[in-house]
Amino acid sequence: PKMKEDSCLHAALLCLGVLCYSHGLSTERLNHSRPSLHGHHEKGKEGQVLHRSKRGWVWNQFFVIEEYTGPDPVLVGRLHSDIDSGDGNIKYILSGEGAGIIFVIDDKSGNIHATKTLDREERAQYTLTAQAVDRNTNRPLEPPSEFIVKVQDINDNPPEFLHENYHANVPERSNVGTSVIQVTASDADDPTYGNSAKLVYSILEGQPYFSVEAQTGIIRTALPNMDREAKEEYHVVIQAKDMGGHMGGLSGTTKVTITLTDVNDNPPKFPQSVYQMSVSEAAVPGEEVGRVKAKDPDIGENGLVAYSIIDGDGMDMFEITTDYETQEGVVKLKKTLDYETKKSYSLKVEAANVHIDPKFISNGPFKDTVTVKIAVEDADEPPVFLKPSYIFEVQENAASGTVVGKVHAKDPDAANSAIRYSIDRHTDLERYFIINAEDGNIKTIKALDREEMAWHNISVFAVEVHKQHQEAKVPVAIRVVDVNDNAPKFAAAYEAFVCENARSNQQFITISADDKDDSANGPRFIFSLPPEIIHNPNFTLRDNRDNTASVLVRREGFSRQKQDLYLLPIVISDGGVPPLSSTNTLSIRVCGCDGGGSLLSCNAEAYVLNAGLSTGALIAILACIVILLVIVVLFVTLKRQKKEPLIVFEEEDVRENIITYDDEGGGEEDTEAFDIATLQNPDGINGFIPRKDIKPEYQYLPRPGLRPAPNSVDVDDFINTRIQEADNDPTAPPYDSIQIYGYEGRGSVAGSLSSLESATTDSDLDYDYLQNWGPRFKKLADLYGSKDTFDDDS
C-alpha cells in the first residue's frame, strides 16, 4: 500500500509540473502576442528619423499539450487587436480546422480554449483563422490572419514490432556473432520532441545462446558450436523500450523462433560390427539376401549414405544397392550358389556420406565399415545335366535300335539320389526314339528319313527316383545324316516341241534335274541316253556339265502325219556314294512352225479335216443335231401334258379305298356288315359304263305300285323300295352305302352311345358337378341332373 501511494504521488507531481510549465509558456507567448497600441519614432545612427509601421496582429504559434484530462478547458492563448480600446465594440471571430468544435474563442476577450482532449498521433497541428469585426455591423476591422495550434507530444504510445512472431534459421555450429535476423519496432510518439520515440532493444529470453544489438535490433549468435542434433529450436523474446531505455519508458515485446539448420557434421555409423545373414542355394540371382543400415543423425542430403562392397570372398557372388527411401543397404544375390561347393561367404561393406561439407572435413572420415557374413543353406535341388543341351547324329535308314547318343544328369545334393530318364512325348509325337531310363541312352525305334525331317528336337526329363517332384529338362537335337537313297529326277514335267522344218543339231530344250538328297549326294548330275538308243537317229543329248543338259535335233525334216509324238528316255546319275541314277522320259511333240521358227500348230488332225470336210459342213452337222434335240424335248413335254380319258375304267376306279367313319355300322368287328361290291353301279355288270361328264338323256319315272304307302310301318318294305329306285335311277350317284341299324356287333369294348335308354339306365354316376361348369354346360346339367327330381315325383 505504501508503494502504491508513492506511485500515485509521483504521478500527481509530474502532471502538476507539466501543467505549470505549459501555463507559463502560454502566458509568455501570450504576452509576446499583445499588440502595441501606440507607435513611436526612433532615430537612426545618422540622425534619420525611422517610422515603425503599425501591426494589426502580433503573435507566435500556440501550443497545447495532448491527452489533457483536467476538469476545465485548456487555455490555448489570447488574441488581441491594437485597435481594441476595451469598450466591447470589437468582436473576435475564429474559423478553420476544429473551430467551434475543438477550439472556442471568447469574442470579447479573444481567449482561445481547447474543449476536447487532443491526440498528437491522430493530428499534430491545426490551422485556424482569426478576424476582428465590428460587433454592431459585423464589418471587418482588419483583414483575417492565419495561425497554427500545435499539439505538444507526451510519451503515451509504447513501441510496437512489425510482427508478433518472427521465424529465422541459422546453420548449426555457426561462429559467435553470426547474424540471425533483425527485428524492428516503431513508436507513434514524436521523435523530434524529447525521448518519447527513442527505442532501445534488449533480450529477455534466449540467453546465453543469442544476443541483440540495442540500437539496430539485429539478433546474433552468442555461443559457438551449437549442435542441431542436441537442440534444434530456440525461442527468443526481444523487448523494445522508449525513453532511451530509461525508467518510466514504455516497452513492447516480440517472440522470435530460431531453428538451427543441419550441416554434415556427423559421419554415418553402423550400430553393430557384424551382420549375420543366410540364403538358400536355390535362390535366383537378384533375390534379396538381407539389409544393413548405418545411422547418420544428419538430415536431408547431409544424411544420405551410399553402400558398397570393398572386400570379401563373396564380392563376385553378391552385390549391394542403396535404398534411398529407408537409407538401407540391400544385399542381393549376384550369381547362383552351390551349397556343396561353398557353404559361407564374408563381405566387407562400407557406408559413406554422399555429400561432404569441406568445413567439417576435419571431423571425418565420413564413412564406416561393417562385416557381413552370409551362410548358404542347403536346398533340395533338382537333377543337373552335365550339358545345357545335346546334339547327336544318326544316319537315315538306320535300323531300329540304333544308339543315337547318351545324356547324363546327377543329383547335386549330398544324398546323390539315383536318376531316371524319360522323353517328353510332346516333342516326339511320332515316337521315333526311346531312352533307357537307367543310363540315358537314346535309341531309334524306326527308320528315319532325312528327306522327310532333317532334324529332330526332343526334350529329355531327369527325375530323382525317390523325389518325383524334382526334375530337370534338357533339349536334345538329333541330326539325321543323309545317305544317297534318292535318285535324281527331272526338275519339272518337261514337254518339248520341235518344228517340222527343224535343222540338224538345232537345240530345242534345256533340262535340269533335282535330287532330294543332301548336296553331298546330289549334284553334280550326269545326263546321258540309254545304251540301246545312244545312236538315236532323231535326237541327241549334250551334257552341259552345270547340272543341265541340252536336247538337239539329229536329222532334218519331221512330219506330223507320220509321227507327231516322240518319247526320248534320258538317264540322270548323281554324284553320291554309291551313285544312283534314274531314267526319265521326255515327250517331244512335232509342231508346224513359220519361217522364223515360231510355233503355229501342234495338232496332227488339222490336215485330215482340211482334206475331208469344210468348216461350213461342220456347222451344218451341228445345226441338225441341235434341231433333233429340240424335237425330242417337245415330244416329251406334250406327252406329259396329255389329258386323261373321259371314260372311267373299272381298274382305274379308286373309290374302293374310300372309308366312311360316320356309319352306324356294327362296331370294330363288323367287317361282314356289307359287301363292297354292292357299292358298284349295278348297270356296270351289264357292260354299261355311264359318262361322268354328261347329263343322262332320259329322266327316270318311278313305277306305279312301287311307292310305299305314306302311313306304312313296314320298314323292310320301305328300304327295299328305296333300293330299287336307286338301282334303276341312272341320274343318281352310284355311291350309296347300305346302312345297317339293328346290328351292334360282337365283343365291342365300347358301350352304346344312344341316348334313348339314358332315362331308364340305372347308373350310379353323379352329374351334379355339371352345375359348376358354367352356363355353357347348363343344358347338359339339366338333362343329367334331373334324375333325382323324377324319382321324387314318382
C-alpha positions in Angstrom: 0.0 0.0 0.0 2.8 2.4 0.7 4.4 1.8 -2.6 1.1 2.4 -4.4 0.7 5.7 -2.5 4.2 6.8 -3.5 3.5 6.0 -7.2 0.3 8.0 -7.1 2.1 10.9 -5.5 4.8 10.9 -8.1 2.3 10.8 -10.9 0.4 13.8 -9.4 3.5 15.8 -9.0 4.6 15.1 -12.6 1.2 16.2 -14.0 1.3 19.4 -11.9 4.8 20.2 -13.2 3.7 19.7 -16.8 0.7 22.0 -16.3 2.7 24.7 -14.6 5.2 24.5 -17.4 2.6 24.7 -20.1 0.8 27.6 -18.4 3.9 29.6 -18.0 4.9 29.0 -21.6 1.4 30.1 -22.8 1.5 33.2 -20.7 4.9 34.1 -22.0 3.7 33.6 -25.6 0.5 35.5 -25.0 2.4 38.5 -23.6 4.5 38.4 -26.7 1.4 38.4 -28.8 -0.1 41.5 -27.4 0.0 44.4 -29.9 1.3 47.8 -29.2 -1.5 50.4 -29.3 0.7 53.4 -29.8 3.6 53.7 -32.2 6.7 55.8 -31.6 9.6 57.3 -33.6 13.2 56.2 -33.4 16.3 58.0 -34.7 18.9 56.3 -36.8 22.6 56.4 -36.3 22.9 59.2 -38.8 20.0 61.2 -37.4 17.5 59.8 -39.9 14.0 59.5 -38.4 12.6 56.0 -38.8 8.9 55.3 -38.7 7.7 51.9 -37.3 4.8 50.6 -39.2 1.6 49.7 -37.3 0.9 45.9 -37.0 -2.7 44.5 -37.0 -1.8 41.1 -35.3 1.2 40.2 -33.3 1.5 36.5 -32.1 3.6 33.3 -32.3 2.5 29.8 -32.7 0.2 28.4 -30.0 0.9 25.1 -28.2 -1.4 22.7 -26.4 -0.4 19.6 -24.6 -2.0 16.3 -25.7 -4.1 13.9 -23.6 -5.0 16.6 -21.1 -7.7 15.2 -18.8 -8.3 18.2 -16.5 -11.8 19.4 -15.5 -11.6 22.8 -17.2 -10.8 23.6 -20.9 -7.2 24.2 -21.6 -6.3 27.9 -22.4 -4.5 27.8 -25.7 -3.8 31.6 -26.0 -5.3 35.0 -26.4 -5.9 37.2 -29.4 -5.9 41.0 -29.1 -6.0 43.7 -31.7 -4.3 47.1 -31.2 -7.5 48.9 -32.3 -9.4 47.2 -29.4 -9.9 50.0 -26.9 -11.7 47.7 -24.4 -15.2 49.2 -24.9 -16.5 46.0 -26.2 -17.2 47.2 -29.8 -14.8 44.7 -31.3 -15.9 41.1 -31.8 -13.3 38.3 -32.3 -14.2 35.6 -34.8 -12.4 32.2 -35.1 -12.7 29.9 -38.1 -10.7 27.0 -39.6 -9.8 23.4 -38.5 -11.7 22.5 -35.3 -13.1 26.0 -34.8 -16.2 25.8 -32.7 -15.8 22.1 -32.0 -12.4 21.7 -30.5 -11.3 25.3 -30.2 -13.6 28.1 -29.0 -12.9 31.8 -28.6 -14.3 34.4 -26.3 -15.5 37.1 -28.8 -14.9 39.9 -26.2 -11.5 39.0 -24.7 -10.1 36.9 -27.5 -9.1 34.0 -25.2 -8.9 30.6 -27.1 -9.7 27.4 -25.2 -9.4 23.7 -26.2 -12.7 21.9 -25.2 -11.6 18.3 -26.1 -8.7 16.0 -25.3 -6.2 16.1 -28.2 -4.1 13.2 -29.5 -0.9 14.2 -31.4 -0.7 10.8 -33.1 -4.1 11.4 -34.7 -3.4 15.1 -35.6 -0.2 17.1 -34.8 -1.4 20.7 -35.6 -4.5 22.7 -36.5 -4.6 25.8 -38.9 -7.1 28.5 -37.7 -8.1 31.9 -39.0 -8.8 34.9 -36.7 -10.6 38.2 -37.6 -11.7 41.3 -35.7 -15.1 42.7 -36.8 -17.4 45.5 -35.6 -19.8 44.0 -33.1 -22.7 46.1 -34.3 -22.2 46.0 -38.1 -20.0 42.9 -38.4 -17.8 45.0 -40.6 -14.2 43.6 -40.7 -11.9 46.0 -39.0 -8.8 44.2 -40.1 -8.1 41.5 -42.7 -8.2 37.8 -41.5 -5.0 36.2 -40.5 -4.0 32.5 -40.0 -2.2 31.0 -37.1 -1.2 27.4 -36.1 -2.0 25.5 -32.9 0.4 22.6 -32.4 -0.3 19.6 -30.2 2.6 19.1 -27.9 3.6 15.4 -27.5 3.8 13.3 -24.4 5.0 9.7 -24.1 1.7 7.9 -24.4 2.4 5.2 -27.0 4.5 2.1 -26.4 6.8 0.7 -29.1 5.2 -1.9 -31.4 7.0 -4.5 -33.5 6.1 -5.1 -37.1 5.3 -8.8 -36.5 4.1 -10.5 -33.4 6.2 -13.6 -34.2 9.4 -14.0 -36.2 10.9 -17.1 -37.6 14.6 -17.4 -38.5 17.1 -20.0 -39.4 20.8 -20.2 -38.8 23.2 -23.1 -39.6 24.3 -25.2 -36.7 27.9 -24.7 -35.4 27.9 -21.1 -36.7 30.6 -18.7 -35.4 29.8 -16.4 -32.5 28.3 -13.1 -33.8 26.6 -14.7 -36.8 23.7 -12.5 -37.8 20.4 -14.4 -37.5 17.6 -11.8 -38.1 16.8 -8.1 -37.5 13.6 -7.2 -35.7 12.2 -3.7 -35.9 9.8 -1.8 -33.7 8.2 1.6 -34.2 6.8 4.3 -31.7 3.9 6.6 -32.6 5.2 9.4 -30.4 7.0 12.4 -31.8 10.6 11.5 -32.5 11.7 15.2 -32.6 10.4 16.1 -29.2 12.2 14.5 -26.2 13.0 10.8 -26.0 9.5 9.5 -26.3 10.3 7.7 -29.6 13.9 6.8 -28.9 14.0 3.0 -28.7 16.5 0.6 -27.2 16.4 -3.3 -27.8 17.2 -5.9 -25.3 16.8 -9.7 -25.0 14.5 -11.1 -22.3 14.7 -14.8 -23.2 17.2 -16.8 -25.2 20.4 -16.2 -23.3 23.1 -17.2 -23.4 22.6 -18.6 -26.9 21.7 -15.3 -28.6 22.2 -11.6 -28.2 20.6 -8.5 -29.7 22.1 -5.1 -30.7 20.5 -2.4 -28.6 20.2 0.2 -31.4 19.6 -1.9 -34.5 17.6 -4.9 -33.2 19.9 -7.4 -35.0 20.0 -10.8 -33.3 23.3 -12.7 -33.3 24.6 -16.0 -32.1 26.3 -15.8 -28.7 27.6 -19.4 -28.2 29.9 -21.4 -30.5 29.3 -24.9 -31.8 25.5 -25.0 -31.2 24.6 -28.6 -32.3 21.3 -29.2 -34.1 21.3 -32.8 -33.1 21.4 -31.7 -29.4 18.7 -28.9 -29.7 17.2 -27.8 -32.9 14.8 -25.0 -32.0 15.2 -21.9 -29.7 12.6 -19.4 -28.5 13.9 -15.8 -28.0 11.9 -12.8 -26.6 13.1 -9.3 -27.6 12.0 -6.1 -25.9 11.9 -2.6 -27.4 11.7 0.3 -24.8 11.4 4.1 -25.5 12.7 7.0 -23.5 16.1 5.7 -24.4 15.6 2.7 -22.2 15.4 4.7 -19.0 13.0 4.2 -16.2 9.5 5.3 -17.0 9.7 4.4 -20.6 7.1 2.3 -22.4 8.0 -1.1 -23.9 6.8 -3.8 -26.3 8.0 -7.4 -26.9 8.1 -9.9 -29.8 8.8 -13.6 -30.0 11.5 -15.0 -32.3 11.7 -18.7 -33.1 15.2 -19.6 -34.3 15.8 -23.0 -35.9 19.3 -24.5 -36.4 19.6 -25.8 -39.9 21.6 -29.0 -40.5 25.1 -29.3 -41.8 27.0 -32.5 -42.5 29.0 -32.6 -39.3 28.3 -36.3 -38.4 29.7 -39.4 -40.2 27.5 -42.5 -40.6 27.9 -45.2 -38.0 26.8 -48.9 -38.1 25.1 -49.9 -34.8 26.9 -53.3 -34.8 30.2 -54.6 -36.1 28.9 -57.9 -37.7 25.8 -58.8 -39.6 24.7 -62.4 -39.9 22.6 -63.4 -43.0 21.6 -66.6 -44.7 20.4 -67.6 -48.2 19.2 -70.8 -49.8 21.3 -72.2 -52.6 18.0 -72.4 -54.6 17.8 -68.6 -54.6 17.9 -67.0 -58.1 20.2 -64.1 -59.0 18.7 -60.7 -58.0 17.0 -62.1 -54.9 17.4 -60.1 -51.7 19.6 -61.6 -49.0 19.4 -59.0 -46.3 19.8 -55.4 -45.3 22.3 -53.3 -43.4 21.9 -49.7 -42.1 24.3 -47.1 -40.9 22.8 -44.3 -38.8 23.6 -40.7 -39.6 21.9 -38.1 -37.3 22.1 -35.5 -40.1 19.1 -34.9 -42.2 18.4 -34.2 -45.9 21.2 -34.6 -48.3 23.6 -34.4 -45.4 22.3 -37.7 -44.1 22.4 -39.6 -47.5 24.5 -42.7 -47.3 25.8 -44.9 -50.2 26.8 -48.5 -49.6 29.4 -50.6 -51.4 31.3 -53.9 -51.0 35.0 -53.2 -50.7 36.4 -56.6 -49.8 35.5 -60.2 -49.1 35.4 -63.6 -50.7 31.8 -63.0 -51.8 32.4 -60.0 -54.0 31.7 -62.0 -57.2 28.6 -63.7 -55.8 26.8 -60.8 -54.1 26.2 -57.1 -54.7 24.7 -54.3 -52.6 22.5 -51.4 -53.6 21.2 -48.4 -51.7 17.5 -47.9 -50.8 17.4 -44.1 -50.6 13.9 -44.2 -49.0 15.0 -46.2 -46.0 18.7 -45.3 -46.2 19.5 -49.1 -46.1 22.0 -51.2 -48.0 20.3 -54.1 -49.7 22.5 -57.2 -50.2 21.4 -59.2 -53.3 22.5 -62.4 -54.9 24.5 -61.9 -58.0 25.2 -65.4 -59.1 23.8 -68.9 -58.4 25.1 -70.5 -55.2 26.0 -74.1 -54.6 25.9 -75.4 -51.1 28.0 -78.4 -52.0 30.8 -76.2 -53.3 30.9 -73.4 -50.7 28.8 -73.0 -47.6 29.5 -69.5 -46.4 30.8 -66.1 -47.6 32.1 -62.9 -46.0 31.7 -59.4 -47.2 33.1 -56.0 -46.0 30.5 -53.3 -46.6 31.3 -49.6 -46.5 28.8 -46.8 -45.8 29.8 -43.3 -46.8 28.1 -39.9 -47.0 27.2 -38.8 -50.4 27.7 -35.0 -49.8 30.6 -33.9 -47.6 31.0 -30.3 -46.3 34.6 -29.1 -46.6 34.2 -27.0 -43.5 33.9 -30.1 -41.4 36.3 -32.4 -43.2 38.4 -32.4 -40.1 35.6 -34.3 -38.3 36.0 -37.2 -40.8 36.3 -39.7 -42.1 32.6 -39.6 -43.1 32.3 -43.3 -43.6 32.1 -46.6 -41.7 32.6 -50.3 -42.4 30.9 -53.5 -41.2 31.4 -57.2 -41.8 28.6 -59.2 -43.3 28.7 -63.0 -43.0 26.4 -65.0 -45.3 25.6 -68.7 -44.7 24.5 -70.8 -47.7 21.6 -73.1 -46.8 21.2 -76.5 -48.4 18.2 -76.9 -50.7 16.6 -80.0 -52.3 17.8 -79.3 -55.8 16.6 -80.9 -59.0 19.0 -83.0 -61.1 21.5 -81.2 -63.2 22.5 -82.3 -66.7 26.2 -82.2 -67.5 25.5 -80.1 -70.6 22.9 -77.4 -71.1 22.0 -79.1 -74.4 22.9 -82.1 -76.5 23.4 -82.6 -80.3 23.6 -86.1 -81.7 23.8 -87.5 -85.3 22.3 -90.7 -86.7 22.2 -91.9 -90.3 18.9 -92.1 -92.0 17.5 -95.5 -92.7 19.4 -96.8 -89.7 18.0 -100.0 -88.2 15.6 -99.9 -85.3 17.5 -99.9 -82.0 20.5 -97.9 -83.3 22.1 -95.9 -80.4 21.8 -92.1 -81.1 23.6 -90.8 -78.0 23.6 -90.6 -74.2 22.6 -87.9 -71.8 23.7 -87.8 -68.2 22.4 -86.0 -65.1 23.3 -86.1 -61.5 21.8 -85.1 -58.1 23.7 -82.1 -56.9 22.6 -82.7 -53.3 24.7 -84.6 -50.8 22.3 -87.6 -51.0 23.2 -88.1 -54.7 19.9 -89.8 -55.5 19.5 -92.1 -58.4 18.2 -90.6 -61.6 15.6 -91.8 -64.1 15.3 -90.5 -67.6 12.3 -90.1 -70.0 11.4 -88.4 -73.2 8.8 -85.7 -73.4 6.4 -87.3 -75.8 5.0 -83.9 -76.8 8.3 -83.4 -78.6 8.4 -86.8 -80.2 4.8 -87.4 -81.3 5.8 -89.9 -84.0 7.8 -91.9 -81.4 11.0 -92.2 -83.4 13.1 -92.6 -80.2 13.3 -94.3 -76.9 15.6 -93.7 -73.9 16.9 -96.1 -71.4 15.5 -94.9 -68.0 18.6 -96.1 -66.1 21.6 -94.9 -68.2 20.1 -92.3 -70.5 21.0 -94.0 -73.8 18.8 -92.8 -76.7 17.9 -95.2 -79.5 15.8 -95.2 -82.6 12.5 -97.1 -82.7 12.0 -96.9 -86.5 14.0 -95.8 -89.6 14.5 -92.1 -90.1 14.2 -90.3 -93.4 16.3 -87.2 -93.8 14.2 -86.0 -96.7 11.1 -86.1 -94.5 12.7 -84.5 -91.4 16.3 -83.5 -91.2 16.3 -82.6 -87.5 14.5 -84.0 -84.6 14.3 -81.7 -81.5 13.2 -83.6 -78.4 13.3 -82.9 -74.7 14.6 -85.4 -72.0 13.4 -85.3 -68.4 15.6 -86.4 -65.5 13.9 -87.0 -62.1 15.1 -88.3 -58.8 13.9 -91.8 -58.1 12.7 -91.1 -54.6 11.6 -87.5 -55.2 9.5 -87.4 -58.3 8.8 -83.7 -57.9 12.4 -82.8 -58.5 13.0 -82.9 -62.2 15.2 -81.3 -64.9 14.8 -80.9 -68.6 17.3 -80.7 -71.3 16.9 -80.1 -75.1 18.3 -82.8 -77.4 18.8 -82.0 -81.1 19.3 -85.1 -83.4 20.6 -84.5 -86.9 19.7 -87.2 -89.5 22.8 -87.7 -91.6 22.0 -88.1 -95.3 22.7 -91.3 -97.3 22.3 -91.5 -101.0 18.9 -93.1 -101.2 17.2 -90.9 -103.8 17.9 -90.9 -107.5 17.8 -87.6 -109.4 14.8 -86.8 -111.4 13.6 -84.1 -113.8 13.3 -80.8 -112.1 9.9 -80.3 -113.8 7.5 -82.1 -116.0 9.1 -81.2 -119.3 7.3 -81.3 -122.7 9.4 -80.4 -125.7 8.3 -79.1 -129.1 10.3 -79.5 -132.3 9.4 -77.8 -135.6 8.8 -79.9 -138.7 11.4 -77.8 -140.5 14.0 -78.1 -137.7 17.6 -78.1 -138.8 20.1 -80.7 -137.8 22.0 -80.1 -134.5 19.4 -77.5 -133.5 18.9 -77.2 -129.7 15.2 -77.0 -128.8 15.1 -77.6 -125.0 17.4 -77.5 -121.9 16.6 -79.8 -119.0 17.8 -79.9 -115.4 17.5 -82.4 -112.5 16.6 -82.4 -108.8 17.7 -84.7 -106.0 16.1 -84.9 -102.6 19.4 -86.0 -101.0 21.9 -83.6 -99.4 24.3 -81.7 -101.7 27.0 -84.2 -100.9 24.9 -87.0 -102.5 23.3 -84.8 -105.2 25.0 -82.7 -107.8 26.9 -82.9 -109.9 24.4 -84.6 -112.2 25.4 -86.6 -115.3 22.9 -86.8 -118.2 23.1 -89.5 -120.9 21.0 -91.6 -123.3 20.4 -95.3 -122.6 22.9 -97.5 -124.3 20.3 -99.1 -126.5 19.4 -95.8 -128.1 22.7 -94.0 -127.9 22.6 -93.8 -131.7 19.1 -92.4 -131.9 18.5 -91.2 -135.5 16.2 -88.4 -134.4 17.6 -86.7 -131.3 20.9 -86.5 -129.4 21.8 -85.3 -125.9 24.5 -82.9 -124.7 25.6 -82.7 -121.0 26.4 -79.1 -120.2 28.3 -80.0 -117.1 26.5 -77.5 -115.0 23.7 -79.8 -113.8 21.8 -79.2 -117.1 21.6 -80.9 -120.5 20.5 -79.8 -123.9 18.5 -81.9 -126.4 19.3 -81.4 -130.1 17.8 -82.4 -133.4 20.0 -85.0 -135.1 18.2 -85.0 -138.6 16.2 -82.6 -140.6 12.5 -82.8 -141.6 9.8 -84.2 -139.4 6.2 -84.9 -140.4 3.2 -84.7 -138.1 1.2 -87.0 -140.4 3.8 -89.7 -140.0 4.5 -89.2 -136.3 3.6 -86.3 -134.1 5.0 -87.5 -130.8 8.4 -88.9 -129.8 9.4 -90.3 -126.4 13.1 -89.9 -125.5 14.4 -91.7 -122.4 17.2 -89.8 -120.6 19.4 -91.3 -117.8 20.4 -89.0 -114.9 23.1 -90.0 -112.4 24.0 -88.2 -109.2 27.4 -87.8 -107.5 26.7 -89.7 -104.4 28.4 -92.8 -103.0 27.3 -95.1 -104.4 25.8 -93.1 -107.3 22.2 -93.5 -108.1 20.5 -93.0 -111.5 17.0 -92.9 -112.9 15.6 -93.0 -116.4 13.2 -90.1 -117.2 11.2 -89.9 -120.4 11.0 -86.6 -122.3 7.9 -86.1 -124.5 8.8 -84.4 -127.8 5.8 -83.1 -129.9 6.2 -82.3 -133.6 4.6 -78.9 -134.5 4.2 -76.7 -137.5 6.3 -73.6 -137.5 6.7 -70.5 -139.6 9.9 -69.4 -141.3 11.2 -67.7 -138.2 10.7 -70.9 -136.1 7.6 -69.7 -134.2 5.1 -72.4 -133.4 1.8 -72.4 -135.4 0.0 -75.6 -134.7 0.9 -78.9 -133.0 -2.5 -80.7 -133.9 -1.9 -83.6 -136.2 -5.7 -83.8 -137.2 -5.7 -80.4 -138.7 -4.6 -81.7 -142.2 -7.1 -84.5 -142.2 -10.0 -82.2 -141.6 -9.0 -79.9 -144.3 -8.9 -82.8 -146.8 -12.4 -84.1 -145.8 -15.0 -81.5 -144.5 -15.0 -77.8 -144.7 -16.0 -75.5 -141.9 -19.5 -74.9 -143.3 -20.2 -78.7 -143.4 -19.2 -79.0 -139.7 -21.6 -76.1 -138.8 -24.5 -77.8 -140.8 -24.0 -81.1 -138.9 -24.0 -79.3 -135.6 -27.3 -77.5 -136.5 -29.0 -80.8 -137.4 -28.0 -82.3 -134.1 -29.5 -79.3 -132.3 -32.8 -79.5 -134.2 -33.2 -83.2 -133.3 -32.7 -82.4 -129.7 -35.3 -79.7 -129.7 -37.9 -82.1 -131.3 -37.2 -84.8 -128.7 -37.8 -82.2 -125.9 -41.1 -81.0 -127.4 -42.3 -84.6 -127.7 -41.6 -85.4 -124.1 -43.3 -82.2 -123.0 -46.5 -82.9 -125.0 -46.6 -86.5 -123.7 -46.6 -85.2 -120.1 -49.4 -82.7 -120.8 -51.8 -85.3 -122.4 -55.4 -85.2 -120.9 -56.7 -88.2 -119.0 -59.6 -90.2 -120.7 -63.2 -89.3 -120.0 -64.3 -92.9 -119.6 -63.7 -94.3 -116.1 -62.5 -97.8 -116.4 -63.1 -100.3 -113.6 -59.4 -100.8 -112.9 -58.8 -97.1 -112.6 -61.7 -96.6 -110.1 -60.2 -96.0 -106.7 -63.4 -95.5 -104.9 -63.0 -98.8 -103.1 -60.3 -97.1 -101.0 -62.8 -94.7 -99.6 -63.7 -95.5 -96.0 -66.5 -93.7 -94.2 -66.2 -93.5 -90.5 -69.6 -92.0 -89.6 -71.7 -95.0 -90.4 -73.9 -96.6 -87.8 -72.4 -100.0 -88.5 -71.6 -102.8 -86.2 -68.5 -101.6 -84.5 -64.9 -102.7 -84.7 -65.7 -106.3 -85.7 -68.4 -105.5 -88.3 -66.3 -106.5 -91.3 -69.1 -108.5 -92.8 -71.9 -106.0 -92.5 -71.9 -105.3 -96.2 -70.2 -106.2 -99.4 -68.2 -103.5 -101.1 -69.3 -104.9 -104.4 -72.8 -103.6 -103.7 -71.5 -100.1 -104.0 -70.8 -100.6 -107.6 -73.4 -99.4 -110.1 -75.5 -102.5 -111.0 -75.6 -101.3 -114.6 -71.8 -101.8 -114.8 -72.3 -105.5 -114.6 -74.1 -105.5 -118.0 -71.2 -103.6 -119.6 -72.8 -100.2 -119.5 -70.5 -97.5 -118.1 -72.1 -94.2 -117.6 -70.2 -91.0 -118.6 -69.3 -88.7 -115.8 -69.1 -85.5 -117.7 -72.6 -85.5 -119.4 -76.1 -85.4 -118.2 -78.3 -88.5 -118.8 -80.6 -88.2 -121.9 -83.7 -89.5 -120.1 -85.3 -89.0 -116.8 -86.3 -91.8 -114.5 -90.0 -92.1 -113.9 -91.0 -94.1 -110.8 -93.1 -97.1 -111.3 -96.5 -97.1 -110.0 -97.1 -99.6 -107.4 -93.5 -99.5 -106.0 -94.1 -96.3 -104.0 -95.0 -97.4 -100.4 -97.9 -96.1 -98.6 -97.1 -93.0 -96.6 -98.6 -94.5 -93.4 -96.8 -97.8 -93.7 -94.9 -99.0 -90.8 -93.1 -101.8 -92.6 -89.5 -100.7 -92.5 -88.3 -103.6 -94.6 -90.6 -102.8 -97.5 -89.6 -99.1 -97.3 -85.9 -100.0 -97.5 -86.4 -102.4 -100.4 -88.4 -99.8 -102.3 -85.6 -97.2 -101.9 -83.0 -99.7 -103.1 -84.9 -100.4 -106.3 -85.4 -96.7 -107.0 -81.7 -96.1 -106.6 -80.6 -99.0 -108.7 -82.9 -98.0 -111.6 -82.2 -94.3 -111.5 -79.3 -93.6 -113.9 -79.0 -90.0 -112.6 -78.4 -90.9 -109.0 -74.8 -91.2 -107.8 -73.7 -94.7 -107.5 -72.0 -94.2 -104.1 -74.8 -95.1 -101.7 -73.9 -97.5 -98.9 -76.2 -99.8 -97.1 -76.8 -98.7 -93.6 -77.5 -101.4 -91.0 -79.2 -100.1 -87.9 -80.1 -103.2 -86.0 -76.6 -104.7 -85.5 -74.3 -103.7 -82.8 -71.6 -106.2 -83.5 -69.9 -108.6 -81.1 -67.4 -108.2 -78.4 -67.1 -104.4 -78.7 -65.3 -102.8 -75.7 -67.2 -99.6 -76.3 -70.6 -99.1 -74.8 -73.7 -97.8 -76.6 -73.7 -94.1 -77.5 -77.5 -94.0 -77.8 -79.4 -91.7 -75.5 -82.7 -93.5 -76.0 -82.2 -95.6 -72.9 -80.5 -92.9 -70.8 -83.5 -92.2 -68.8 -84.1 -95.8 -67.8 -80.4 -96.7 -67.1 -79.6 -97.5 -63.5 -76.4 -95.5 -63.3 -74.6 -94.7 -60.1 -72.9 -91.7 -61.7 -73.4 -88.3 -60.1 -73.7 -85.5 -62.5 -74.2 -82.7 -60.0 -70.7 -81.4 -60.8 -72.0 -80.2 -64.2 -73.7 -77.4 -62.3 -70.3 -75.9 -61.5 -69.1 -75.9 -65.1 -70.8 -72.7 -66.0 -73.5 -71.5 -68.4 -72.0 -73.4 -71.4 -72.9 -76.7 -69.7 -76.2 -75.7 -68.3 -78.3 -77.7 -70.8 -76.3 -80.8 -70.2 -76.6 -80.3 -66.4 -80.4 -80.0 -66.8 -80.6 -83.3 -68.8 -78.5 -85.4 -66.4 -79.1 -83.6 -63.2 -82.9 -84.2 -63.2 -82.8 -87.8 -62.2 -83.5 -87.1 -58.5 -86.4 -84.9 -59.5 -88.0 -87.7 -61.5 -87.5 -90.1 -58.7 -89.1 -87.8 -56.2 -92.1 -87.2 -58.4 -92.6 -90.9 -58.8 
